Amino acid sequence: MDRGIWRVDSVPLNPAPAGFFSRHWRLIVHILLRVADATLIYGGFALAYWMRYVQEWGRDVPLDFFKELSDFRPIIIALIVLLLLLFEIKGLYRRLRYVNWLDQVGTIVSATTTGIALLVVGIFIYQTFFWSRLIFIYAWVNIIILLSLFRLLVRFIVRWAWSRGMGVERVLVVGATGMAQQVMSALAFDIDGPRGARLMGYLDDPEERLASQKPPGKRYTCLGSLDDLEQVVRSYTIDRVIIALPFWAHHRLPSLLSTCRRMGVNFTLAPDLYEISFDGVDIDTVSGIPLLTLNKNIIRGWNLALKRALDLGLVALFAPLWLPLWVLCALLIKLSDPRAPVLFSQERVGKNGARFKVYKFRTMVPNAEELKRQLLAQNEADGPIFKIKNDPRVTHIGKILRKASLDELPQLINVIRGEMSLVGPRPAIPEEVAQYNAWHMRRLEVTPGLTGLWQVLGRSNTSFDEMVRFDIYYTEHWSLWLDLRILLMTIPAVLSGRGAY
């Protein structure tokens, strides 16, 4: 499965004309992209010529060494052919729908750098006239900027079309457990923005499901059984089928693949090795046999040091903002009930199972833990989590603090002490961890955080298994940029109060 995550578009979906996603249409798009890239490469070099030989950026060009743009025509043609070939090799034109813009820019920079270097070496060997080295530096910069901006323009145009239901790919998931649920969650929540895919529903055979496996729930629509694949594809004009069957149902694959091929519908296989996360794998081969190396937690060593430095730096930088809020919240809580403590502490499970005390502003009545036993039957969350939307234990001030997530501010103490991070999985209570399945324990591999992927994408509306999959994705794909994106996405999520209770 591609590292980019797809999203369900909530816009009206226009009927897809016959052949819209056909091979001929895709061929036309690919040809147009290559023509546009060739034109921009020529334009980038022509602009470099203007900068160097007309405007004379850098040193002055002696009259004896002045050349016309036409003198560079063989070099430009060679550069166009070389770069288009490198773009093809590096996969710039593959999976156009599902690759984000930053990945495309990375491919453009890498291929252009390689192409310019090879061209300069070739010219040095077969030099026919004196040329300015600066023109190739200018061409390198111009081509990267022009191609990147073009990809950004295409991105905006395509998303504009998707927002109006044009060109949105109808997706059907075959399967209902394990990897199928992970795929449907990925379709429903997307940190990178819309990918022009809409989940129409899924196919499920209850007899193929183990007793321990839960169905996806009401969020997704069951369109029939696996035997109904052909009828569902025709009725819903499905463009892509994602087959995500559990390993014990793989005997159904031959007939399903045969149906997809016969109907000419695109299909993708999502491997399900129990509950292993497959957001990304390294692939190697031994005598043609594929070997998969699963992603591991990458928040260690220097990455852990960088993450810790980011936490402390941001806490110190924004101290003038959160300190007054802290004082105001404490004052409101004290005024509402002078006899009760302002802070509430509770034992939580941190990295590698370490226990620590987490701090929060008190938002419940003093005997909240005793009342919890009486309310267990009203639990609205799935898995080992206890949540009630209208919890009677929450005070009036507590409702306001929870809605704005201000009750979490004292956890900055835990961040300063190194028990928590600004971004990471939410710390669980020991009673919840005791109910974890084996694969759930992976969320304990990293330091827990104040906010995370599932908070900004799903908030309290996210199921427990989906929450864990978001946490695993985070541990396998961490970067400083991802932490900053999550922190920025937390601001509108908190201000809107979406799913917070």
C-alpha positions as CSV (number, residue, x, y, z in Angstrom):
1,M,0.0,0.0,0.0
2,D,1.4,3.4,-0.8
3,R,2.7,5.4,2.1
4,G,0.3,8.2,1.4
5,I,-3.1,7.8,3.1
6,W,-6.3,8.2,1.2
7,R,-9.4,10.1,2.4
8,V,-13.1,9.8,1.9
9,D,-14.4,12.8,0.0
10,S,-17.7,14.1,1.5
11,V,-18.7,15.9,-1.7
12,P,-21.5,14.8,-4.1
13,L,-20.1,12.3,-6.6
14,N,-21.0,12.9,-10.2
15,P,-21.6,9.9,-12.4
16,A,-18.3,8.7,-13.9
17,P,-18.5,8.7,-17.7
18,A,-17.6,5.4,-19.4
19,G,-13.9,5.0,-19.8
20,F,-13.0,8.0,-17.5
21,F,-10.4,5.9,-15.7
22,S,-9.6,3.9,-18.8
23,R,-6.2,3.1,-20.1
24,H,-6.6,5.6,-22.9
25,W,-7.4,8.5,-20.5
26,R,-4.5,7.7,-18.3
27,L,-2.2,7.5,-21.4
28,I,-3.4,11.0,-22.5
29,V,-2.7,12.4,-19.0
30,H,0.8,10.9,-18.9
31,I,1.6,12.3,-22.4
32,L,0.5,15.7,-21.4
33,L,2.6,15.7,-18.2
34,R,5.7,14.7,-20.2
35,V,5.1,17.4,-22.8
36,A,4.6,20.0,-20.0
37,D,7.7,18.8,-18.2
38,A,9.8,19.0,-21.5
39,T,8.5,22.5,-22.1
40,L,9.3,23.7,-18.6
41,I,12.8,22.1,-18.8
42,Y,13.4,24.1,-22.0
43,G,12.0,27.2,-20.3
44,G,14.2,26.7,-17.3
45,F,17.3,26.5,-19.4
46,A,16.2,29.5,-21.6
47,L,15.7,31.5,-18.4
48,A,19.2,30.5,-17.2
49,Y,20.6,31.7,-20.6
50,W,18.9,35.0,-20.1
51,M,20.2,35.3,-16.6
52,R,23.8,34.5,-17.5
53,Y,24.3,35.8,-21.1
54,V,21.8,38.7,-21.3
55,Q,21.7,40.0,-17.7
56,E,25.2,38.7,-17.1
57,W,24.5,37.6,-13.5
58,G,27.8,36.7,-12.1
59,R,31.0,37.7,-13.9
60,D,30.7,39.7,-17.2
61,V,30.7,37.5,-20.3
62,P,33.6,38.5,-22.7
63,L,32.4,39.3,-26.2
64,D,34.5,36.5,-27.7
65,F,32.7,33.9,-25.5
66,F,29.2,35.2,-26.0
67,K,26.9,32.5,-27.4
68,E,23.3,32.5,-28.8
69,L,20.6,30.4,-27.2
70,S,20.5,28.3,-30.4
71,D,24.1,27.2,-29.7
72,F,22.8,25.4,-26.6
73,R,20.0,23.6,-28.5
74,P,21.7,20.2,-28.6
75,I,22.5,20.5,-24.9
76,I,18.9,21.4,-24.1
77,I,17.5,18.5,-26.1
78,A,20.0,16.1,-24.4
79,L,18.9,17.5,-21.0
80,I,15.2,17.1,-21.7
81,V,15.7,13.5,-22.8
82,L,17.9,12.7,-19.8
83,L,15.6,14.3,-17.3
84,L,12.5,12.7,-18.6
85,L,14.2,9.3,-18.5
86,L,15.4,9.9,-14.9
87,F,11.8,11.0,-13.9
88,E,10.5,7.8,-15.4
89,I,13.1,5.7,-13.6
90,K,12.5,7.4,-10.3
91,G,8.7,6.9,-10.6
92,L,7.6,10.5,-11.0
93,Y,4.9,9.4,-13.4
94,R,3.7,6.4,-11.5
95,R,0.8,6.5,-8.9
96,L,0.1,10.1,-9.7
97,R,-3.1,10.1,-7.7
98,Y,-1.6,8.9,-4.4
99,V,1.8,10.6,-4.2
100,N,1.9,13.9,-2.2
101,W,3.5,17.1,-3.5
102,L,6.6,17.0,-1.2
103,D,7.4,13.5,-2.5
104,Q,7.2,14.7,-6.1
105,V,9.5,17.7,-5.3
106,G,12.0,15.3,-3.7
107,T,12.0,13.2,-6.9
108,I,12.4,16.3,-9.1
109,V,15.3,17.6,-7.0
110,S,17.1,14.2,-7.0
111,A,16.5,13.5,-10.7
112,T,17.4,17.1,-11.9
113,T,20.6,17.1,-9.8
114,T,21.7,13.8,-11.3
115,G,20.8,14.9,-14.8
116,I,22.6,18.2,-14.6
117,A,25.7,16.5,-13.2
118,L,25.7,13.8,-15.9
119,L,25.3,16.5,-18.6
120,V,28.1,18.6,-17.2
121,V,30.4,15.6,-17.2
122,G,29.5,14.7,-20.8
123,I,30.1,18.3,-22.0
124,F,33.4,18.4,-20.2
125,I,34.5,15.2,-22.1
126,Y,33.1,16.3,-25.5
127,Q,33.4,20.1,-25.1
128,T,32.9,21.8,-28.5
129,F,33.0,25.4,-27.3
130,F,33.6,27.4,-24.1
131,W,30.5,27.5,-21.9
132,S,29.7,29.2,-18.6
133,R,29.4,26.9,-15.7
134,L,27.0,29.3,-14.0
135,I,24.4,28.7,-16.7
136,F,24.0,25.1,-15.5
137,I,23.7,26.1,-11.9
138,Y,21.0,28.6,-12.9
139,A,19.3,26.0,-15.1
140,W,19.3,23.5,-12.1
141,V,17.6,26.0,-9.8
142,N,15.1,27.2,-12.5
143,I,14.0,23.7,-13.6
144,I,13.4,22.5,-10.0
145,I,11.4,25.6,-9.2
146,L,9.3,25.5,-12.4
147,L,8.6,21.8,-12.2
148,S,7.7,22.0,-8.5
149,L,5.4,25.0,-9.1
150,F,3.8,23.2,-12.0
151,R,3.1,20.1,-9.8
152,L,1.7,22.4,-7.2
153,L,-0.6,24.0,-9.8
154,V,-1.8,20.6,-11.0
155,R,-2.4,19.6,-7.4
156,F,-4.7,22.7,-6.8
157,I,-6.6,22.1,-10.1
158,V,-7.1,18.4,-9.4
159,R,-8.3,19.1,-5.8
160,W,-10.6,21.7,-7.1
161,A,-12.1,19.1,-9.4
162,W,-12.3,16.5,-6.7
163,S,-14.1,19.0,-4.4
164,R,-16.8,19.1,-7.0
165,G,-17.0,15.4,-7.4
166,M,-15.1,15.3,-10.7
167,G,-12.6,12.5,-11.2
168,V,-13.1,11.0,-7.8
169,E,-12.2,7.3,-7.8
170,R,-14.9,5.0,-6.4
171,V,-13.3,2.5,-4.1
172,L,-14.6,-0.9,-2.8
173,V,-12.9,-2.8,0.0
174,V,-13.1,-6.5,0.0
175,G,-12.8,-7.7,3.6
176,A,-14.0,-6.4,7.0
177,T,-11.3,-7.3,9.6
178,G,-7.7,-6.6,10.3
179,M,-6.1,-4.9,7.3
180,A,-9.5,-4.1,5.7
181,Q,-10.4,-2.0,8.7
182,Q,-7.0,-0.3,8.6
183,V,-7.5,0.5,4.9
184,M,-11.0,1.9,5.6
185,S,-9.6,4.0,8.4
186,A,-6.9,5.3,6.1
187,L,-9.6,6.2,3.5
188,A,-11.6,8.0,6.2
189,F,-8.7,10.0,7.8
190,D,-6.0,11.7,5.8
191,I,-3.2,13.9,7.2
192,D,-2.0,14.8,3.7
193,G,-5.3,16.0,2.3
194,P,-7.7,14.5,-0.2
195,R,-6.5,11.9,-2.7
196,G,-9.6,11.8,-4.9
197,A,-10.9,8.5,-3.6
198,R,-14.3,7.8,-2.1
199,L,-15.1,4.6,-0.1
200,M,-18.4,3.3,-1.4
201,G,-18.5,0.4,1.1
202,Y,-17.1,-3.0,1.8
203,L,-17.9,-6.7,1.2
204,D,-17.9,-9.1,4.1
205,D,-18.6,-12.8,4.7
206,P,-19.4,-13.3,8.5
207,E,-18.4,-17.0,8.1
208,E,-14.9,-15.9,7.0
209,R,-14.5,-13.9,10.2
210,L,-13.0,-15.3,13.4
211,A,-15.1,-15.0,16.6
212,S,-12.6,-12.5,18.0
213,Q,-12.8,-10.2,15.0
214,K,-15.3,-7.4,15.2
215,P,-17.1,-6.0,12.1
216,P,-16.2,-2.4,11.1
217,G,-19.4,-0.9,12.6
218,K,-21.9,1.6,11.3
219,R,-19.3,4.1,10.0
220,Y,-18.8,2.0,6.8
221,T,-21.5,0.5,4.6
222,C,-21.6,-3.2,3.9
223,L,-22.7,-3.7,0.3
224,G,-22.9,-7.5,0.3
225,S,-20.8,-10.7,0.6
226,L,-17.7,-11.6,-1.4
227,D,-19.8,-13.5,-3.9
228,D,-21.6,-10.2,-4.8
229,L,-18.4,-8.6,-6.1
230,E,-19.4,-8.5,-9.7
231,Q,-22.9,-7.2,-9.0
232,V,-21.6,-4.5,-6.6
233,V,-18.9,-3.3,-9.1
234,R,-21.5,-2.9,-11.8
235,S,-24.2,-1.3,-9.5
236,Y,-21.9,1.3,-7.9
237,T,-19.6,1.9,-10.9
238,I,-16.5,0.9,-8.9
239,D,-13.2,2.2,-10.2
240,R,-10.8,0.4,-7.8
241,V,-11.2,-2.7,-5.7
242,I,-8.9,-3.1,-2.6
243,I,-8.7,-6.7,-1.6
244,A,-7.8,-6.9,2.1
245,L,-8.8,-10.4,3.2
246,P,-7.4,-12.0,6.4
247,F,-4.8,-14.7,5.8
248,W,-7.3,-17.5,6.5
249,A,-9.5,-16.3,3.6
250,H,-6.8,-16.2,1.0
251,H,-8.3,-19.2,-0.8
252,R,-10.9,-16.7,-2.1
253,L,-8.3,-14.6,-3.9
254,P,-8.2,-16.5,-7.3
255,S,-11.9,-16.1,-8.0
256,L,-11.9,-12.4,-6.8
257,L,-8.9,-11.5,-8.9
258,S,-10.4,-13.3,-11.9
259,T,-13.6,-11.3,-11.5
260,C,-11.7,-8.0,-11.4
261,R,-9.7,-8.9,-14.5
262,R,-12.7,-10.0,-16.4
263,M,-14.5,-6.8,-15.6
264,G,-11.5,-4.6,-16.3
265,V,-11.6,-2.9,-12.9
266,N,-8.4,-1.8,-11.2
267,F,-7.6,-3.8,-8.1
268,T,-5.0,-3.6,-5.3
269,L,-3.9,-6.2,-2.8
270,A,-3.4,-5.2,0.9
271,P,-1.5,-8.0,2.7
272,D,-2.8,-8.9,6.1
273,L,-0.2,-10.7,8.3
274,Y,-2.3,-10.9,11.5
275,E,-2.3,-7.3,13.0
276,I,1.1,-6.2,11.7
277,S,1.2,-2.6,10.5
278,F,2.0,-2.4,6.8
279,D,2.1,1.4,6.4
280,G,5.6,0.8,4.9
281,V,8.1,-2.0,4.4
282,D,11.6,-2.5,3.0
283,I,11.6,-5.1,0.3
284,D,14.6,-7.3,-0.5
285,T,14.9,-10.4,-2.6
286,V,16.9,-13.7,-2.3
287,S,16.9,-15.6,-5.6
288,G,13.7,-13.9,-6.6
289,I,12.0,-14.6,-3.3
290,P,10.6,-11.3,-1.8
291,L,11.6,-10.6,1.8
292,L,9.7,-7.9,3.7
293,T,11.4,-6.0,6.6
294,L,8.7,-4.3,8.7
295,N,9.1,-0.7,9.9
296,K,10.4,-0.3,13.4
297,N,10.1,2.6,15.9
298,I,12.4,5.3,14.6
299,I,12.2,7.6,17.6
300,R,15.5,6.6,19.2
301,G,19.1,7.9,19.3
302,W,19.5,11.2,17.6
303,N,15.9,11.3,16.6
304,L,14.9,11.1,20.3
305,A,17.3,13.8,21.2
306,L,15.9,16.1,18.5
307,K,12.4,15.4,19.6
308,R,13.3,16.2,23.2
309,A,15.0,19.4,22.2
310,L,11.8,20.4,20.2
311,D,9.6,19.7,23.3
312,L,11.7,21.8,25.7
313,G,12.2,24.6,23.1
314,L,8.5,25.0,22.4
315,V,7.5,24.8,26.1
316,A,10.0,27.6,26.9
317,L,9.1,29.7,23.8
318,F,5.4,29.7,24.6
319,A,5.7,30.1,28.3
320,P,4.3,33.6,28.2
321,L,1.1,32.2,26.6
322,W,0.5,29.1,28.7
323,L,1.5,30.4,32.1
324,P,-1.3,33.0,32.3
325,L,-3.8,30.5,31.0
326,W,-2.6,28.1,33.8
327,V,-3.2,30.7,36.5
328,L,-6.6,31.6,35.1
329,C,-7.8,28.0,35.0
330,A,-6.5,27.4,38.5
331,L,-8.4,30.5,39.7
332,L,-11.7,29.4,38.1
333,I,-11.5,25.9,39.5
334,K,-10.7,27.3,43.0
335,L,-13.6,29.8,42.9
336,S,-16.0,27.1,41.8
337,D,-15.1,24.8,44.7
338,P,-12.6,26.2,47.3
339,R,-12.4,23.0,49.2
340,A,-11.4,20.7,46.3
341,P,-7.8,20.6,44.9
342,V,-7.0,22.4,41.7
343,L,-4.9,19.6,40.2
344,F,-5.8,16.0,39.7
345,S,-3.1,13.3,39.4
346,Q,-3.4,9.8,38.2
347,E,-1.1,6.9,37.5
348,R,-0.5,6.3,33.8
349,V,1.6,3.9,31.8
350,G,4.4,5.5,29.8
351,K,7.2,4.4,27.5
352,N,8.1,0.7,27.8
353,G,5.5,0.3,30.5
354,A,7.0,2.7,33.0
355,R,4.5,4.1,35.5
356,F,4.3,7.8,36.3
357,K,1.9,10.4,37.7
358,V,0.1,12.5,35.0
359,Y,-1.3,15.9,36.1
360,K,-4.5,17.6,34.9
361,F,-6.7,20.4,36.1
362,R,-9.6,18.9,38.1
363,T,-12.7,18.7,35.9
364,M,-14.7,16.2,37.9
365,V,-16.2,15.9,41.3
366,P,-13.8,14.7,44.1
367,N,-15.3,11.2,44.2
368,A,-15.1,10.6,40.4
369,E,-13.3,7.3,40.6
370,E,-15.8,5.8,43.0
371,L,-18.7,6.9,40.7
372,K,-16.9,5.4,37.7
373,R,-17.8,1.8,38.9
374,Q,-21.5,2.8,38.8
375,L,-21.2,4.1,35.3
376,L,-19.3,1.3,33.6
377,A,-22.5,0.0,31.9
378,Q,-22.8,3.5,30.1
379,N,-19.4,3.4,28.5
380,E,-19.6,4.7,24.9
381,A,-16.1,3.8,23.8
382,D,-14.9,0.5,22.3
383,G,-11.9,-1.4,23.6
384,P,-10.2,-0.8,26.9
385,I,-11.3,2.9,27.2
386,F,-13.9,4.5,29.4
387,K,-15.7,7.5,27.9
388,I,-19.2,9.0,28.3
389,K,-20.2,12.0,26.2
390,N,-22.4,13.5,29.0
391,D,-20.4,12.3,32.0
392,P,-22.3,13.3,35.1
393,R,-19.1,13.5,37.1
394,V,-17.8,16.5,35.1
395,T,-18.3,19.9,36.8
396,H,-19.6,23.0,35.0
397,I,-16.1,24.5,34.8
398,G,-14.7,21.1,33.9
399,K,-16.9,21.0,30.8
400,I,-15.5,24.3,29.6
401,L,-11.9,23.2,30.3
402,R,-12.4,19.9,28.5
403,K,-14.1,21.4,25.5
404,A,-11.0,23.7,25.0
405,S,-8.6,20.9,26.1
406,L,-7.3,23.3,28.8
407,D,-7.5,20.6,31.4
408,E,-4.3,19.1,29.8
409,L,-2.1,22.1,30.5
410,P,-0.6,20.8,33.7
411,Q,0.9,17.9,31.7
412,L,3.5,20.4,30.6
413,I,5.1,19.5,33.9
414,N,5.3,15.9,32.7
415,V,6.8,17.1,29.4
416,I,9.5,19.1,31.2
417,R,10.3,16.1,33.4
418,G,10.6,13.9,30.3
419,E,7.7,11.6,31.2
420,M,5.7,12.9,28.3
421,S,6.3,14.6,25.0
422,L,4.2,17.3,23.2
423,V,3.3,14.8,20.5
424,G,2.8,11.1,20.9
425,P,0.3,8.4,22.0
426,R,-2.0,9.4,24.9
427,P,-0.8,7.8,28.1
428,A,-3.1,4.9,29.2
429,I,-4.1,3.9,32.7
430,P,-2.9,0.5,33.9
431,E,-6.4,-1.0,33.8
432,E,-6.6,-0.2,30.1
433,V,-3.1,-1.6,29.3
434,A,-4.1,-4.9,31.1
435,Q,-6.8,-5.4,28.4
436,Y,-4.5,-4.7,25.4
437,N,-4.0,-7.3,22.7
438,A,-0.3,-8.1,21.8
439,W,-0.2,-5.7,18.8
440,H,-1.7,-2.9,20.9
441,M,1.5,-2.9,23.0
442,R,3.4,-1.2,20.2
443,R,1.9,2.2,21.2
444,L,4.0,1.9,24.4
445,E,7.3,1.9,22.5
446,V,7.5,5.7,22.5
447,T,7.0,8.5,25.0
448,P,3.3,9.4,25.4
449,G,2.2,12.9,24.3
450,L,-0.2,15.7,24.9
451,T,-1.6,15.4,21.3
452,G,-1.2,13.0,18.5
453,L,-2.5,11.8,15.1
454,W,-5.7,10.4,16.3
455,Q,-6.5,13.5,18.4
456,V,-6.2,15.8,15.4
457,L,-7.9,13.5,12.9
458,G,-10.5,11.7,14.9
459,R,-10.6,13.1,18.5
460,S,-13.0,11.1,20.7
461,N,-14.9,9.7,17.7
462,T,-12.0,7.4,16.8
463,S,-12.3,3.7,17.6
464,F,-9.7,2.2,19.8
465,D,-8.1,0.0,17.1
466,E,-8.0,3.0,14.7
467,M,-6.3,5.0,17.5
468,V,-3.7,2.3,17.9
469,R,-3.0,2.2,14.2
470,F,-2.5,6.0,14.1
471,D,-0.1,5.6,17.0
472,I,1.9,2.9,15.2
473,Y,1.9,4.9,12.0
474,Y,3.4,7.8,14.0
475,T,6.2,5.7,15.6
476,E,7.2,4.3,12.1
477,H,7.1,7.7,10.2
478,W,8.2,10.2,12.9
479,S,10.0,13.4,11.8
480,L,10.3,16.9,13.3
481,W,8.1,18.1,10.4
482,L,5.4,15.6,11.3
483,D,5.5,16.7,15.0
484,L,5.1,20.4,13.9
485,R,2.3,19.5,11.5
486,I,0.4,17.7,14.3
487,L,0.9,20.6,16.7
488,L,-0.4,23.0,14.1
489,M,-3.4,20.8,13.3
490,T,-4.1,20.6,17.0
491,I,-4.9,24.3,17.2
492,P,-8.1,24.2,14.9
493,A,-9.1,20.8,16.4
494,V,-9.0,22.3,19.9
495,L,-10.7,25.6,18.9
496,S,-13.5,23.7,17.2
497,G,-13.9,21.3,20.1
498,R,-14.5,18.6,17.5
499,G,-15.1,15.3,19.2
500,A,-13.8,16.5,22.6
501,Y,-15.5,15.2,25.8
